Amino acid sequence: MHNVIEIDGLTKSYGGKKVLNNLSIVVQQGDIYGFLGPNGAGKSTTMKAILRLIQTNAGEIKVFDGEDISLSNEYLRDVGALIEEPSFYPNLSGYENLEIVQKLAHLPKENITEALKIVGLNDNAKKLAKNYSLGMKQRLGIALALVKFPKLLILDEPTNGLDPDGVREIRETIKSLPAKYGMTVMISSHILSEVDKMANRIGIIQNGTLKFQGALDELKAADCLEIKVDNLEKGYELLDQGGFDVKREDDAIISSNIERGNVIDMNSLLVSEGVGVYGLNVHHESLEEVFLKLTKEA
Ligand SMILES: Nc1ncnc2c1ncn2[C@@H]1O[C@H](COP(=O)(O)OP(=O)(O)OP(=O)(O)O)[C@@H](O)[C@H]1O
């Protein structure tokens, strides 16, 4: 798999305080890479470093075909970004704001309408940006990042200020970008459930240090079945002696085998032996649970 971003040993200090500490991350071609961390972990700083908006103290960043970004700014032509607040000209319409980028970068005019369509701003294209709602301003910010149809899209908290419908729309849009336009996306977000539904790989940082990087499935515990019964002792004994793979917890019996036939067999055995079953739930570990587990230690 081809790497689109390779960060190696990145270190950045502000006034003697290290905010990035020997950080190394890899974003692969076609990834939607969810970049997570508590407030102040260093997410925006990392993204700014990739865009050369700040100077760093040590480390190396390579993009696309191993281009070292410290050697040339050329790569920025293929990068679109929304970092922190979207910035635009308030007295121009949404369309005109995009037109400025389109003209400067000599892009096809169709890119403007395509980008507006993607973010759902077509109907408000002629309205002045200063009269946009918070959510519309955010959409315009995403459209500005998209208008080049870049190979790499970097989005810092892109769903800030959007209502739940807007969050869902933007999520579906972002999910479609790799397949539709061949883009690679790096996205930071506070909304873990959003990243859970969108990203294929994630990186979790804390205090400028990488805590985890990999596929979401690697991070989460396997699904398990939680069986709630009115007699825990007896229920557990029955299943254990019946040859089922179970363990006992404080208030439930847990089985790692969630296959349909297995669940039916366990339930039948319990009921036939007079144990009342009042709950059979498959437990999926959420990204939020994993995140809290990983970041709580420090
Ligand atoms: N220009 C600056 N001068 C001094 N300190 C800074 C500067 N920019 C960022 N920092 C500090 O660096 C640390 C990392 O900030 P950063 O914005 O990268 O975090 P973040 O992970 O994006 O957080 P959030 O989720 O709150 O946006 C914070 O402690 C912040 O106060």
The ligand as an SDF file (V2000), in Angstrom:
LIG
                    3D

 31 33  0  0  0  0  0  0  0  0999 V2000
    0.7950   29.3040   18.7290 N   0  0  0  0  0  0  0  0  0  0  0  0
    0.8660   28.6440   19.8880 C   0  0  0  0  0  0  0  0  0  0  0  0
    1.5890   29.1210   20.9130 N   0  0  0  0  0  0  0  0  0  0  0  0
    1.6980   28.4500   22.0840 C   0  0  0  0  0  0  0  0  0  0  0  0
    1.0950   27.2650   22.3230 N   0  0  0  0  0  0  0  0  0  0  0  0
    0.3610   26.7380   21.3510 C   0  0  0  0  0  0  0  0  0  0  0  0
    0.1890   27.3800   20.0810 C   0  0  0  0  0  0  0  0  0  0  0  0
   -0.6030   26.6130   19.3070 N   0  0  0  0  0  0  0  0  0  0  0  0
   -0.9220   25.5270   20.0440 C   0  0  0  0  0  0  0  0  0  0  0  0
   -0.3530   25.5990   21.2580 N   0  0  0  0  0  0  0  0  0  0  0  0
   -0.4580   24.5780   22.3330 C   0  0  0  0  0  0  0  0  0  0  0  0
   -0.1120   23.3280   21.7890 O   0  0  0  0  0  0  0  0  0  0  0  0
   -0.9140   22.2840   22.3410 C   0  0  0  0  0  0  0  0  0  0  0  0
   -1.5530   21.4910   21.2140 C   0  0  0  0  0  0  0  0  0  0  0  0
   -2.5090   22.2860   20.5570 O   0  0  0  0  0  0  0  0  0  0  0  0
   -3.3620   21.7660   19.3150 P   0  0  0  0  0  0  0  0  0  0  0  0
   -4.2000   22.9120   18.8600 O   0  0  0  0  0  0  0  0  0  0  0  0
   -2.4900   21.1170   18.3320 O   0  0  0  0  0  0  0  0  0  0  0  0
   -4.2680   20.6660   20.0110 O   0  0  0  0  0  0  0  0  0  0  0  0
   -5.5000   19.8650   19.4340 P   0  0  0  0  0  0  0  0  0  0  0  0
   -5.2100   18.4280   19.6440 O   0  0  0  0  0  0  0  0  0  0  0  0
   -5.8080   20.3030   18.0600 O   0  0  0  0  0  0  0  0  0  0  0  0
   -6.6370   20.3250   20.4510 O   0  0  0  0  0  0  0  0  0  0  0  0
   -8.1740   20.6800   20.2390 P   0  0  0  0  0  0  0  0  0  0  0  0
   -8.8640   19.3770   20.0860 O   0  0  0  0  0  0  0  0  0  0  0  0
   -8.5200   21.3570   21.5310 O   0  0  0  0  0  0  0  0  0  0  0  0
   -8.2720   21.5710   19.0480 O   0  0  0  0  0  0  0  0  0  0  0  0
   -1.8890   22.9560   23.2700 C   0  0  0  0  0  0  0  0  0  0  0  0
   -1.3870   22.8590   24.5930 O   0  0  0  0  0  0  0  0  0  0  0  0
   -1.8870   24.4010   22.8290 C   0  0  0  0  0  0  0  0  0  0  0  0
   -2.1670   25.2620   23.8900 O   0  0  0  0  0  0  0  0  0  0  0  0
  1  2  1  0
  2  3  1  0
  2  7  2  0
  3  4  2  0
  4  5  1  0
  5  6  2  0
  6  7  1  0
  6 10  1  0
  7  8  1  0
  8  9  2  0
  9 10  1  0
 10 11  1  0
 11 12  1  0
 11 30  1  0
 12 13  1  0
 13 14  1  0
 13 28  1  0
 14 15  1  0
 15 16  1  0
 16 17  2  0
 16 18  1  0
 16 19  1  0
 19 20  1  0
 20 21  2  0
 20 22  1  0
 20 23  1  0
 23 24  1  0
 24 25  2  0
 24 26  1  0
 24 27  1  0
 28 29  1  0
 28 30  1  0
 30 31  1  0
M  END
$$$$
